[in-house]
């Protein structure tokens, strides 16, 4: 299992479109992928779960992945949330 904490640095936080992109990105990986913020943990492959987090710019989030491609999954999602990768 791999865990990494990052800060959301997207211009408008996680609105509908960035959430959809994040869910698509997480779904590329075979690993189980979760995001956790303020004590709430959701499946990163679930658009409804992701929307329920209500993450804004500056929010701290823990990315957790468990599986064969867990390292790639965490790195990719962390890059997206930090605004470094445009997927």
C-alpha distances in whole Angstrom, upper triangle without the diagonal:
4,7,10,14,17,20,22,24,26,30,30,27,25,28,28,28,25,23,24,23,20,19,21,18,15,17,17,14,13,9,9,10,11,13,15,18,20,19,18,15,16,15,15,17,20,22,24,21,20,24,24,22,25,23,26,26,25,23,19,16,13,11,7,6,4,7,9,10,7,9,12,11,10,13,15,15,15,18,20,20,21,24,23,23,25,24
4,7,10,13,17,19,21,23,27,27,24,23,26,26,26,23,21,23,21,18,18,20,17,14,17,17,14,14,10,11,10,11,12,13,16,19,18,18,15,16,15,14,17,19,22,23,20,19,23,23,21,23,21,23,23,22,20,17,14,10,8,6,5,6,9,11,10,6,6,10,9,7,10,13,12,12,15,17,17,18,20,20,20,22,21
4,7,10,14,16,18,20,24,25,21,20,24,25,25,21,20,22,21,17,18,20,17,14,17,18,15,16,12,12,10,9,10,10,13,16,15,15,13,14,14,13,16,19,21,22,19,17,21,21,18,20,18,20,20,19,16,13,10,7,6,4,7,9,12,14,13,9,9,12,10,7,10,12,11,10,14,15,14,15,19,18,19,21,21
4,6,10,13,15,17,21,22,19,18,22,23,23,20,19,21,19,16,17,19,17,15,18,18,16,18,15,14,12,11,10,10,12,15,15,16,14,15,15,14,17,19,21,22,19,17,20,20,17,19,16,18,17,16,14,11,8,6,5,7,9,12,15,17,15,11,10,12,11,7,8,11,10,8,11,13,12,12,16,15,16,19,19
4,7,10,13,15,19,20,16,16,20,22,22,19,18,21,19,16,18,20,18,16,20,20,19,21,18,17,13,12,10,9,10,12,13,14,13,15,16,14,18,20,20,22,19,16,19,19,15,17,14,15,14,12,10,7,6,4,6,9,12,15,18,20,18,14,13,15,13,10,11,13,11,8,11,13,11,11,14,15,16,19,20
4,7,9,12,15,16,13,14,18,20,20,16,16,19,17,14,17,19,16,16,19,20,19,22,19,18,15,13,10,11,10,13,15,15,15,16,17,15,18,20,20,21,19,16,18,18,15,15,12,13,11,9,8,6,6,6,8,11,14,17,20,22,19,16,15,15,14,10,10,12,9,6,9,10,8,7,11,12,14,16,17
4,6,9,12,13,10,12,15,18,18,15,15,18,17,14,17,20,17,17,21,22,21,24,22,21,17,15,12,12,10,13,15,16,16,17,18,16,19,20,20,21,19,15,17,17,14,14,10,10,8,6,6,4,6,9,10,14,17,21,23,25,22,19,18,18,16,13,13,14,11,8,10,10,7,6,10,12,14,16,17
4,6,9,10,7,8,12,15,15,11,12,15,14,12,15,17,16,16,19,20,21,24,22,21,17,15,12,12,11,13,16,16,16,16,17,14,17,18,17,18,17,13,14,15,12,11,8,7,5,5,5,6,7,10,11,15,18,21,24,25,22,20,19,18,16,14,14,13,10,9,10,9,5,5,8,11,12,13,15
4,6,8,7,9,12,16,15,12,13,16,15,13,17,19,17,18,21,22,23,26,24,23,20,18,15,16,14,17,20,19,19,19,20,17,20,21,19,21,20,16,17,18,15,14,10,8,5,6,8,10,11,14,14,18,20,24,26,28,24,22,21,20,18,16,15,14,12,10,10,9,6,5,5,9,11,12,15
4,6,5,7,10,12,12,9,11,14,12,12,15,17,15,17,20,21,22,25,24,24,20,19,16,17,16,18,21,20,20,19,20,17,19,20,18,19,19,15,15,17,15,13,10,8,6,8,10,12,13,16,16,19,21,25,27,28,25,23,22,20,18,17,16,15,12,11,11,8,6,7,5,9,10,10,13
4,6,9,10,13,12,10,13,16,15,15,18,19,19,20,23,24,25,29,28,27,23,22,19,20,18,20,24,23,23,22,23,20,22,22,20,21,21,17,17,19,17,14,12,9,7,10,12,15,16,19,19,23,25,29,31,32,28,27,26,24,22,21,20,18,16,15,14,12,10,10,8,12,13,12,15
4,7,7,10,10,9,11,14,14,14,17,19,19,20,23,24,26,29,28,27,23,21,18,19,17,19,22,21,22,21,22,19,21,20,17,19,19,15,14,16,15,12,10,7,6,10,12,15,16,19,20,23,25,29,31,32,29,27,27,25,23,22,21,19,17,16,16,13,11,12,11,15,15,14,16
4,6,10,10,8,9,13,13,12,15,17,17,17,20,22,23,26,25,23,20,18,15,15,14,16,19,17,18,17,18,16,18,18,15,16,16,12,11,13,11,9,6,4,4,8,8,11,12,15,16,20,22,25,28,29,26,24,24,23,20,19,19,17,14,14,14,12,9,10,10,14,15,14,15
4,7,8,6,6,9,10,9,11,14,14,15,17,19,20,23,22,21,17,15,13,14,13,15,18,16,16,14,15,13,14,14,11,13,12,9,8,11,9,7,6,6,8,11,10,12,12,15,15,18,20,23,25,27,24,22,23,21,18,17,18,16,13,13,14,11,9,11,11,15,14,14,14
4,6,6,6,9,10,11,12,14,15,16,18,20,22,25,24,23,19,18,15,17,16,18,20,18,18,16,17,14,16,14,11,12,13,10,8,11,11,8,8,8,10,14,13,16,15,18,18,21,23,26,28,30,27,25,26,24,21,20,21,19,16,17,17,14,12,15,14,17,17,15,15
4,6,5,6,9,10,11,12,14,15,16,19,21,24,23,22,19,18,16,18,18,20,22,19,19,16,16,14,14,13,9,10,12,10,7,11,12,10,11,12,14,17,16,19,17,20,19,22,23,26,27,29,26,25,26,24,21,21,22,19,16,18,18,15,14,17,16,19,18,15,15
4,5,5,6,9,10,11,12,14,15,17,20,23,23,22,19,19,17,20,19,22,24,21,20,18,17,14,14,14,10,13,14,12,11,14,15,13,13,13,15,18,18,20,18,21,19,22,22,26,27,28,25,24,25,22,20,20,20,17,15,17,17,13,13,16,14,17,15,12,12
4,5,5,6,9,10,10,12,14,16,18,21,21,20,17,16,14,17,17,20,22,19,18,16,16,12,13,13,11,13,14,10,10,14,13,12,11,11,12,15,15,16,15,17,16,19,20,23,24,25,22,21,22,19,17,17,17,14,12,13,13,9,9,12,11,13,12,10,10
4,5,5,6,9,10,10,12,14,16,19,19,17,14,13,12,14,15,18,19,16,15,13,12,9,10,10,7,9,10,7,7,11,10,10,10,11,13,16,14,16,14,16,14,17,18,21,22,24,21,20,21,19,16,16,17,14,11,13,14,11,10,14,13,16,14,13,12
4,5,5,6,9,10,11,13,15,18,18,17,15,15,14,17,18,21,22,19,18,14,13,10,9,9,7,10,11,9,9,13,13,13,13,15,16,19,18,19,17,18,17,18,18,21,22,24,21,20,21,19,16,17,18,15,13,15,16,12,13,16,15,17,15,13,11
4,6,5,6,9,10,11,14,17,17,17,14,15,14,18,19,22,23,21,19,16,14,11,10,11,10,13,14,11,12,16,15,15,14,16,16,19,18,19,17,18,16,18,18,20,21,22,19,18,19,16,14,15,15,12,10,13,13,9,11,14,13,14,11,9,7
4,5,5,6,9,10,12,15,15,14,11,11,11,14,15,19,20,17,15,13,11,8,8,10,9,12,12,9,11,14,13,13,12,14,15,17,16,16,13,14,12,14,14,17,18,19,16,15,16,14,11,12,13,10,7,10,11,8,8,12,12,13,11,10,8
4,5,5,6,9,11,13,13,12,10,11,11,14,16,20,20,17,15,11,9,6,5,6,6,10,10,8,10,13,13,14,14,16,18,20,18,18,15,15,13,14,14,16,17,19,16,15,17,15,12,13,15,12,10,13,14,11,12,15,15,17,15,14,11
4,6,5,7,9,12,13,13,12,13,14,18,20,23,24,21,18,15,12,9,7,9,9,13,13,12,14,17,17,18,17,19,20,22,21,21,18,18,15,16,15,17,17,18,16,16,17,14,12,14,15,12,10,14,14,12,13,17,16,17,14,13,9
4,5,5,8,11,12,12,10,12,13,17,19,22,23,20,18,15,13,9,8,11,12,15,15,13,15,18,17,18,17,19,19,21,20,19,16,16,13,14,13,15,16,16,13,13,14,11,8,11,11,8,7,11,11,9,11,14,14,14,11,11,7
4,5,6,9,9,9,7,9,10,14,17,20,20,18,15,12,9,6,6,9,11,14,13,11,14,16,16,17,16,19,20,21,19,18,15,14,11,11,10,12,12,14,11,10,12,10,7,9,11,8,7,11,12,11,12,15,16,16,14,14,11
4,5,7,9,9,9,11,13,17,20,23,23,20,17,14,10,8,6,9,11,14,14,13,16,18,18,20,19,22,23,24,22,22,18,17,14,14,12,13,13,14,12,12,14,12,9,12,14,11,11,15,15,14,15,19,19,19,16,16,13
4,7,9,11,10,14,16,19,22,26,26,23,20,17,14,11,9,13,14,18,17,16,19,21,21,23,22,24,24,26,24,23,20,19,15,15,12,14,13,12,10,11,13,10,8,12,13,10,11,14,15,14,16,19,19,18,15,15,12
4,5,8,8,12,14,18,21,25,24,22,18,16,13,11,10,13,15,19,17,16,20,22,21,23,22,24,25,26,24,22,19,17,13,12,9,10,9,9,7,8,10,8,6,10,12,10,11,14,15,15,16,19,20,19,17,17,14
4,7,9,12,16,19,22,26,25,22,19,16,13,12,11,14,17,20,18,18,22,23,22,25,24,27,28,28,26,25,21,19,15,13,10,9,7,7,7,8,11,10,9,12,14,13,14,17,18,18,20,22,23,23,20,21,18
4,6,10,13,16,20,23,22,20,16,14,11,11,10,14,17,19,17,17,21,21,21,23,22,25,26,26,24,22,18,16,12,10,6,5,4,6,6,6,9,10,7,10,13,13,12,15,17,17,18,21,22,22,20,21,19
4,7,10,13,17,20,18,16,12,11,8,8,8,11,15,16,14,14,18,18,18,21,20,23,25,25,22,20,16,14,11,8,5,5,6,10,9,8,12,12,9,11,14,14,13,15,18,18,18,21,22,23,21,22,20
4,7,10,14,17,16,14,10,9,6,6,7,10,13,15,12,11,15,16,15,18,17,20,21,21,18,17,13,11,7,6,4,7,9,12,10,8,11,11,8,8,12,11,10,12,15,14,14,17,19,20,18,19,17
4,7,10,13,12,10,7,5,5,5,8,9,12,13,10,9,13,13,11,15,14,17,19,19,16,14,10,8,6,5,6,9,12,15,14,11,13,14,10,10,13,13,10,12,15,15,13,16,19,20,19,20,18
4,7,10,10,8,6,6,7,6,10,10,12,13,9,8,11,11,9,12,10,14,15,15,12,10,7,6,5,6,9,12,15,18,16,13,15,15,12,10,13,13,10,10,14,13,11,14,16,18,18,19,18
4,7,7,5,4,6,9,9,13,13,14,14,11,10,12,11,8,11,10,13,15,14,11,9,6,5,7,8,11,14,18,21,19,16,17,18,15,13,16,16,13,13,16,16,13,15,18,20,20,22,21
4,5,5,7,9,12,12,16,15,16,15,12,11,12,11,7,9,8,11,13,12,8,7,5,7,9,11,15,18,21,24,22,19,20,21,18,15,18,18,14,14,17,16,13,15,18,20,21,22,22
4,6,8,11,15,15,19,18,18,17,14,13,14,12,9,10,10,12,14,13,9,8,8,10,13,14,18,21,24,27,26,22,23,24,21,19,21,22,18,17,20,20,16,18,21,23,24,25,26
4,7,10,14,15,18,17,18,17,14,14,15,12,10,13,13,15,18,16,13,11,10,10,13,14,17,19,23,26,25,22,23,24,21,19,22,22,19,19,22,21,18,20,23,25,26,27,27
4,7,10,12,15,14,15,13,10,10,12,9,7,11,11,15,17,17,13,12,10,10,12,13,16,18,21,25,24,20,22,23,20,18,21,21,18,18,21,20,17,20,22,25,25,26,25
4,7,9,12,11,13,12,9,9,12,10,8,12,12,16,18,18,14,13,10,9,10,10,12,14,18,21,20,17,19,20,17,15,18,19,15,16,19,19,16,19,21,23,23,24,23
4,6,9,8,10,9,5,7,10,8,8,11,12,16,18,19,15,14,11,11,10,10,12,14,17,20,19,16,19,19,15,15,18,17,14,16,19,17,15,19,21,23,22,22,21
4,5,6,9,9,6,7,11,11,11,14,14,18,20,21,18,17,13,12,10,10,10,12,14,17,16,14,17,17,13,13,17,16,13,15,18,16,15,19,21,22,21,21,19
4,5,7,9,7,6,10,11,10,13,13,16,18,19,16,15,12,11,9,9,10,12,14,17,15,13,15,14,11,11,14,12,9,12,15,13,12,16,17,19,17,17,15
4,6,9,8,8,11,13,13,15,16,19,20,22,19,19,15,15,12,12,11,13,14,16,15,14,16,15,12,13,16,14,11,15,17,15,15,18,19,20,18,18,15
4,5,5,6,9,10,11,14,15,18,20,22,19,19,16,16,14,14,14,16,17,20,18,17,20,19,15,16,19,17,14,17,19,17,16,20,21,23,21,20,18
4,5,5,6,9,10,12,13,16,18,21,18,19,16,17,16,17,17,19,21,23,21,20,22,20,17,18,20,17,15,17,19,16,15,19,19,22,20,19,16
4,5,5,6,9,11,13,16,19,21,19,19,17,18,17,18,19,21,23,25,24,22,24,23,20,20,23,21,17,20,22,19,18,21,22,24,23,22,20
4,5,5,7,10,11,15,18,19,16,17,14,15,14,15,16,18,20,23,22,20,22,22,18,18,21,19,16,18,20,18,16,20,21,23,22,22,20
4,5,5,8,9,12,15,16,14,14,12,13,12,14,15,18,20,23,21,19,20,20,16,16,18,16,13,15,17,14,13,16,17,20,19,18,17
4,5,6,8,11,14,16,14,16,14,16,15,17,19,22,24,26,24,23,24,23,19,19,21,19,16,17,19,16,14,18,18,21,20,19,18
4,5,9,12,15,17,14,15,13,15,16,17,19,22,24,27,26,23,25,25,21,20,23,21,18,19,21,19,16,20,21,24,23,23,22
4,6,9,12,13,10,11,10,12,13,15,17,20,23,26,24,22,23,23,19,18,20,19,15,16,19,16,14,17,18,21,21,21,21
4,6,10,12,9,12,11,14,15,18,20,23,26,29,27,24,25,25,21,20,21,20,17,17,19,16,13,16,17,20,21,20,20
4,7,8,6,8,8,12,13,16,19,22,25,27,25,22,23,22,19,17,19,18,14,14,16,14,10,12,14,17,18,18,18
4,6,6,9,10,14,15,19,22,25,28,30,27,25,25,24,21,19,20,19,16,15,16,14,11,12,13,16,17,17,19
4,6,9,11,14,16,19,22,26,28,30,27,25,24,23,21,19,19,18,15,14,14,13,9,9,10,14,15,16,18
4,6,9,13,15,19,22,25,28,30,27,24,23,23,21,18,18,18,16,13,15,14,10,10,11,14,17,18,20
4,6,10,13,16,19,23,26,28,25,22,22,22,20,17,18,18,15,13,15,14,10,10,13,16,18,19,20
4,7,10,13,17,20,23,25,23,20,19,20,18,15,16,16,13,11,14,14,10,10,14,16,18,19,20
4,6,10,13,17,20,22,20,17,17,17,15,12,13,14,11,9,12,12,9,10,14,16,17,18,19
4,6,10,13,17,19,17,14,14,15,13,10,12,13,10,9,13,13,11,12,16,17,18,20,20
4,7,10,13,16,14,10,11,12,9,6,9,10,8,7,11,11,10,12,15,16,16,18,17
4,7,10,13,12,8,10,11,9,7,10,12,10,10,14,14,13,15,18,19,18,20,19
4,7,9,8,5,8,9,7,6,10,11,10,11,14,15,15,17,20,20,19,20,19
4,7,8,5,9,11,9,9,13,14,14,15,18,19,19,21,23,23,22,24,22
4,6,5,9,10,9,11,14,15,15,17,19,20,21,23,25,24,22,24,22
4,6,8,9,10,12,14,14,16,18,19,20,22,24,25,24,22,24,21
4,6,6,6,9,10,11,12,14,16,17,18,20,22,20,18,20,18
4,6,5,6,9,10,11,12,14,15,16,18,20,19,18,20,18
4,5,5,6,9,10,11,12,14,16,16,18,17,16,19,17
4,6,5,6,9,10,10,12,14,15,17,15,13,16,14
4,6,5,6,8,10,11,12,14,16,15,13,15,13
4,5,5,6,8,10,11,12,14,14,13,15,14
4,6,5,6,9,10,10,12,11,10,13,13
4,5,5,6,9,10,11,10,8,10,9
4,5,5,6,8,10,10,9,11,10
4,5,5,6,9,9,9,11,12
4,6,5,6,5,5,8,9
4,5,5,6,5,6,7
4,5,8,8,9,10
4,6,8,10,12
4,6,7,10
4,7,10
4,6
4
